[in-house]
Amino acid sequence: MVVTLVFALLAAPLAAAAQPAARVPRVGYLGNSSPSLEADVLDAFRQGLRGLGYVEGQNIVIEYRWAEGNIERFPRFAAELVDLRVDVLVTAGTPGTLAAKQATKTIPIVMAVAADAVGAGLVASLAQPGGNVTGSNTILHELEPKRLELLKEVVPRLSRVAIVWNPGNPATALGFKETQTAASVLRLALEPVVEIRRAGDFGDAFATIARARPEALHVIADRFLLAHRKRFVEFTARHRLPATYPYREFVAEGGLMSYSPSFPALFRHAAILVDKILRGAKPADLPVEQPTKFDLVINIKTAKSLGLTIPPSVLARADELIK
């Protein structure tokens, strides 16, 4: 009996040592720009994970790939993350999500944000995604008319607006159509309309706008354009152009105003979906959600520099004033 007990005591630590260590889940994060330019949403995603018990570098690993505003890098970066055999891919925007879906049909993909997910072929339907993709559908195209209306309220005599959009992003076509319809109702001429598909297009696009001398600028939602927000803000300041943007980050950089969903909330939701998938849920069974909170952000300092007085009716609706 004593011998048996001694043997059991000696064998117990050996058996414990032989047990394989618990596998640390690995998440692939496909970013549009850089950690500094996506700090707000990246922090929100990390906070969401921490709230669920995940500590980066301890019980979860995140592999980052940053496109630095060059969407042509997405296919290569998505393939690299697939080769690393990550457990979940997290994307932001339609082009990045499309690249991820083309790279894998088996690894779950969480799109923190994407516009027109059904129309772009990312999911079969919002209620039943049906494949390896789920996340949030941002309905940004539906907000384009509202942003144009706000611009008209802030600049009452507005008649000509320059439009910047990226036709390389399939989701922006709806936003462009919505903008055209809204402009007709508001009796606004959209001129010039310029396309920016890649980083090298900015010079010609801005030169075209400068020659046309519009009275304001409207940027159609696209996360590639968001990655280059500093260029827009510097250009509009130099030419004294009021501008409306689809993301708060433009306004924080010095742009006039934005109207958009709360993106940090969407990235925190992405963390919840990652947790569900790591616990065994299938993307096909997780409905794609749509935002319910929208923020109007106005940069008062920029308005003053442009000689604009924001109407009290617009100020009353603002969720944030940057001074």
C-alpha positions as CSV (number, residue, x, y, z in Angstrom):
1,M,0.0,0.0,0.0
2,V,2.8,2.4,0.9
3,V,4.7,1.6,-2.3
4,T,1.6,2.1,-4.3
5,L,0.9,5.5,-2.7
6,V,4.5,6.7,-3.2
7,F,4.3,5.6,-6.9
8,A,1.1,7.5,-7.3
9,L,2.6,10.7,-5.8
10,L,5.6,10.5,-8.1
11,A,3.5,9.7,-11.2
12,A,1.1,12.6,-10.7
13,P,3.5,15.5,-11.6
14,L,4.9,13.4,-14.4
15,A,1.4,12.9,-15.9
16,A,0.6,16.6,-15.4
17,A,3.8,17.5,-17.3
18,A,2.9,15.2,-20.1
19,Q,-0.4,17.0,-20.6
20,P,-0.2,19.3,-23.7
21,A,-0.5,23.0,-23.0
22,A,-3.8,24.6,-23.9
23,R,-3.6,26.0,-27.4
24,V,-3.6,29.8,-27.5
25,P,-6.1,31.0,-30.2
26,R,-4.7,33.2,-33.0
27,V,-6.7,36.0,-34.7
28,G,-5.7,37.6,-38.0
29,Y,-6.4,41.4,-38.2
30,L,-6.4,42.9,-41.7
31,G,-6.1,46.7,-41.2
32,N,-6.7,49.4,-43.8
33,S,-4.0,51.8,-42.7
34,S,-1.8,51.7,-39.6
35,P,-2.2,51.2,-35.8
36,S,-1.9,55.0,-35.2
37,L,-4.5,55.9,-37.8
38,E,-6.9,53.2,-36.6
39,A,-6.2,53.7,-32.9
40,D,-9.8,54.4,-31.9
41,V,-11.3,51.3,-33.4
42,L,-8.3,49.1,-32.6
43,D,-8.5,50.1,-29.0
44,A,-12.2,49.4,-29.0
45,F,-11.6,45.9,-30.4
46,R,-8.9,45.2,-27.9
47,Q,-11.1,46.5,-25.0
48,G,-13.9,44.3,-26.2
49,L,-11.6,41.2,-26.1
50,R,-10.3,42.2,-22.6
51,G,-13.8,42.5,-21.3
52,L,-14.4,38.9,-22.4
53,G,-11.2,37.7,-20.6
54,Y,-8.7,37.7,-23.5
55,V,-5.3,39.3,-22.8
56,E,-3.3,39.9,-26.0
57,G,0.1,38.1,-25.8
58,Q,-1.1,35.8,-22.9
59,N,-4.2,33.8,-23.8
60,I,-4.8,35.2,-27.4
61,V,-2.4,36.2,-30.2
62,I,-3.3,38.8,-32.8
63,E,-1.4,38.7,-36.1
64,Y,-1.7,42.2,-37.7
65,R,-1.3,43.1,-41.4
66,W,-1.6,46.8,-42.2
67,A,-2.3,47.9,-45.8
68,E,-1.1,51.5,-45.2
69,G,-3.8,52.8,-47.4
70,N,-2.9,50.5,-50.3
71,I,-5.9,48.2,-50.9
72,E,-4.0,46.2,-53.5
73,R,-2.1,44.7,-50.6
74,F,-5.2,43.0,-49.2
75,P,-5.0,39.7,-51.3
76,R,-1.4,39.1,-50.3
77,F,-1.9,39.9,-46.6
78,A,-5.1,37.8,-46.5
79,A,-3.2,34.9,-48.0
80,E,-0.4,35.3,-45.4
81,L,-2.9,35.2,-42.5
82,V,-4.5,32.1,-44.0
83,D,-1.1,30.4,-44.2
84,L,-0.6,31.2,-40.5
85,R,-3.7,29.1,-39.9
86,V,-5.3,31.8,-37.7
87,D,-8.6,30.7,-36.0
88,V,-10.5,33.8,-37.1
89,L,-9.9,36.7,-39.6
90,V,-11.1,40.2,-38.6
91,T,-11.5,42.7,-41.4
92,A,-12.7,46.3,-41.8
93,G,-14.4,47.4,-45.0
94,T,-15.7,45.6,-48.1
95,P,-12.4,45.3,-50.1
96,G,-10.6,43.7,-47.2
97,T,-13.4,41.3,-46.5
98,L,-13.7,40.3,-50.1
99,A,-9.9,39.6,-50.2
100,A,-10.3,37.5,-47.0
101,K,-13.2,35.6,-48.4
102,Q,-11.3,34.9,-51.7
103,A,-8.4,33.6,-49.6
104,T,-10.4,31.1,-47.5
105,K,-13.7,29.4,-47.5
106,T,-13.1,27.7,-44.2
107,I,-11.5,30.1,-41.7
108,P,-14.3,32.2,-40.0
109,I,-14.2,35.9,-41.0
110,V,-15.6,38.7,-38.8
111,M,-16.2,41.9,-40.8
112,A,-16.1,44.6,-38.1
113,V,-17.6,46.9,-40.7
114,A,-18.7,46.4,-44.3
115,A,-21.2,48.1,-46.5
116,D,-23.9,46.3,-48.6
117,A,-22.6,42.9,-47.4
118,V,-25.4,41.1,-49.4
119,G,-24.9,43.1,-52.6
120,A,-21.2,42.6,-52.5
121,G,-21.6,38.9,-52.2
122,L,-20.1,38.6,-48.7
123,V,-23.1,36.9,-47.2
124,A,-26.3,35.2,-48.5
125,S,-28.5,37.3,-46.3
126,L,-28.2,39.3,-43.1
127,A,-30.3,36.9,-41.1
128,Q,-28.6,33.8,-42.4
129,P,-25.1,34.6,-43.7
130,G,-24.7,31.0,-44.9
131,G,-20.9,30.9,-45.3
132,N,-17.8,31.7,-43.3
133,V,-18.5,35.5,-43.0
134,T,-20.5,37.4,-40.4
135,G,-20.2,40.8,-38.7
136,S,-21.7,44.2,-39.1
137,N,-23.3,45.8,-42.2
138,T,-22.9,49.5,-41.9
139,I,-25.6,50.9,-44.3
140,L,-23.3,53.8,-45.0
141,H,-24.8,54.4,-48.4
142,E,-28.1,55.2,-46.8
143,L,-26.4,58.0,-44.8
144,E,-25.0,59.8,-47.9
145,P,-28.2,61.9,-48.5
146,K,-28.3,62.9,-44.8
147,R,-24.7,64.2,-45.0
148,L,-25.5,66.2,-48.1
149,E,-28.5,67.7,-46.4
150,L,-26.4,68.7,-43.4
151,L,-23.9,70.3,-45.8
152,K,-26.7,72.3,-47.4
153,E,-27.9,73.4,-43.9
154,V,-24.4,74.6,-42.9
155,V,-23.8,76.3,-46.3
156,P,-27.3,77.6,-47.2
157,R,-26.3,79.1,-50.6
158,L,-24.5,75.9,-51.7
159,S,-25.1,75.0,-55.3
160,R,-22.0,73.1,-56.5
161,V,-20.4,70.2,-54.6
162,A,-17.3,68.2,-55.6
163,I,-17.7,64.4,-55.1
164,V,-14.8,62.0,-54.3
165,W,-15.4,58.3,-54.5
166,N,-13.6,55.0,-55.0
167,P,-15.3,52.9,-57.7
168,G,-12.8,50.2,-56.9
169,N,-14.8,49.4,-53.8
170,P,-18.0,47.7,-55.0
171,A,-19.9,48.9,-52.0
172,T,-19.5,52.6,-52.9
173,A,-21.6,52.4,-56.0
174,L,-24.8,52.5,-53.9
175,G,-23.5,55.5,-52.0
176,F,-22.8,57.3,-55.2
177,K,-26.3,56.6,-56.5
178,E,-27.8,57.8,-53.3
179,T,-25.8,61.0,-53.4
180,Q,-26.9,61.7,-57.0
181,T,-30.6,61.3,-56.0
182,A,-30.2,63.5,-52.9
183,A,-28.4,66.2,-55.0
184,S,-31.3,66.3,-57.4
185,V,-33.8,66.8,-54.6
186,L,-31.6,69.5,-53.0
187,R,-30.9,71.1,-56.4
188,L,-27.2,70.7,-56.1
189,A,-24.8,70.2,-59.0
190,L,-22.3,67.5,-58.4
191,E,-19.2,68.8,-60.1
192,P,-16.6,67.7,-60.4
193,V,-17.0,64.0,-59.7
194,V,-13.5,62.5,-59.2
195,E,-12.4,58.9,-58.7
196,I,-9.6,57.8,-56.4
197,R,-8.8,54.1,-56.6
198,R,-5.3,54.1,-55.3
199,A,-2.8,56.3,-53.5
200,G,-1.3,57.6,-56.8
201,D,-4.6,59.1,-57.9
202,F,-4.7,61.9,-55.3
203,G,-2.6,64.4,-57.1
204,D,-4.7,64.5,-60.3
205,A,-8.0,64.3,-58.3
206,F,-7.2,67.3,-56.2
207,A,-5.9,69.2,-59.2
208,T,-9.2,68.6,-60.9
209,I,-11.2,69.8,-57.9
210,A,-9.0,72.9,-57.5
211,R,-9.5,73.9,-61.2
212,A,-13.3,73.4,-60.9
213,R,-13.6,75.6,-57.8
214,P,-16.6,74.0,-56.2
215,E,-18.2,75.4,-53.1
216,A,-17.9,72.3,-51.0
217,L,-16.7,68.7,-50.9
218,H,-18.5,65.5,-50.2
219,V,-16.5,62.3,-49.7
220,I,-18.4,59.0,-50.2
221,A,-17.8,56.4,-47.5
222,D,-14.7,54.2,-48.2
223,R,-12.1,53.0,-45.7
224,F,-9.3,53.3,-48.2
225,L,-10.1,57.0,-48.4
226,L,-10.3,57.1,-44.6
227,A,-6.7,55.9,-44.5
228,H,-5.7,59.1,-46.5
229,R,-7.8,61.5,-44.4
230,K,-4.9,63.8,-43.7
231,R,-4.6,64.6,-47.4
232,F,-8.2,65.6,-47.6
233,V,-8.1,67.8,-44.5
234,E,-4.9,69.6,-45.7
235,F,-6.4,70.1,-49.2
236,T,-9.8,71.5,-48.0
237,A,-8.0,73.8,-45.5
238,R,-5.7,75.1,-48.3
239,H,-8.7,75.8,-50.6
240,R,-11.1,76.8,-47.9
241,L,-13.6,74.1,-48.8
242,P,-16.4,73.1,-46.4
243,A,-16.5,69.3,-46.5
244,T,-18.6,66.5,-45.1
245,Y,-17.1,63.1,-44.3
246,P,-18.3,59.6,-43.6
247,Y,-16.1,59.0,-40.5
248,R,-15.4,60.8,-37.3
249,E,-11.6,60.5,-37.8
250,F,-11.7,63.0,-40.6
251,V,-13.2,65.6,-38.2
252,A,-10.7,64.8,-35.4
253,E,-8.0,65.5,-38.0
254,G,-9.5,68.9,-38.8
255,G,-12.3,68.2,-41.2
256,L,-15.6,70.1,-40.9
257,M,-18.2,67.5,-40.0
258,S,-19.1,63.8,-40.2
259,Y,-22.2,61.7,-39.8
260,S,-21.7,58.0,-39.3
261,P,-22.3,55.0,-37.2
262,S,-20.4,54.7,-33.9
263,F,-17.5,52.6,-35.3
264,P,-15.8,51.9,-31.9
265,A,-19.1,50.2,-30.9
266,L,-19.0,48.1,-34.1
267,F,-15.4,47.0,-33.4
268,R,-16.4,46.1,-29.8
269,H,-19.2,44.0,-31.3
270,A,-16.6,42.3,-33.5
271,A,-14.8,41.2,-30.4
272,I,-18.0,39.5,-29.2
273,L,-18.3,37.6,-32.4
274,V,-14.7,36.5,-32.3
275,D,-15.3,35.1,-28.8
276,K,-18.4,33.3,-29.9
277,I,-16.5,31.7,-32.8
278,L,-13.6,30.7,-30.6
279,R,-16.2,29.0,-28.4
280,G,-17.5,27.0,-31.3
281,A,-20.2,29.1,-33.0
282,K,-20.3,29.0,-36.8
283,P,-20.4,32.3,-38.8
284,A,-23.2,30.9,-40.9
285,D,-25.4,30.8,-37.8
286,L,-24.5,34.3,-36.5
287,P,-26.8,37.0,-38.1
288,V,-25.1,40.1,-39.5
289,E,-26.1,43.1,-37.5
290,Q,-26.7,46.7,-38.4
291,P,-25.8,49.8,-36.4
292,T,-28.4,51.6,-34.4
293,K,-26.3,54.5,-33.1
294,F,-25.3,57.3,-35.4
295,D,-23.1,60.3,-34.5
296,L,-23.0,63.8,-35.9
297,V,-19.6,65.3,-35.2
298,I,-18.7,69.0,-36.0
299,N,-15.3,70.7,-35.7
300,I,-16.1,74.2,-34.5
301,K,-12.6,75.5,-34.9
302,T,-12.6,74.5,-38.6
303,A,-16.0,76.1,-39.1
304,K,-14.7,79.4,-37.7
305,S,-11.6,79.2,-39.9
306,L,-13.9,78.8,-42.9
307,G,-16.1,81.7,-41.8
308,L,-19.1,79.5,-41.2
309,T,-21.7,79.8,-38.5
310,I,-23.2,76.5,-37.7
311,P,-27.0,76.9,-37.4
312,P,-28.4,76.3,-33.9
313,S,-30.7,73.6,-35.3
314,V,-27.6,71.6,-36.5
315,L,-25.7,72.3,-33.3
316,A,-28.6,70.9,-31.3
317,R,-28.4,67.6,-33.2
318,A,-24.6,67.2,-32.8
319,D,-23.3,64.3,-30.7
320,E,-19.8,65.8,-30.4
321,L,-18.3,69.2,-30.9
322,I,-14.6,69.4,-31.4
323,K,-13.2,72.8,-30.4
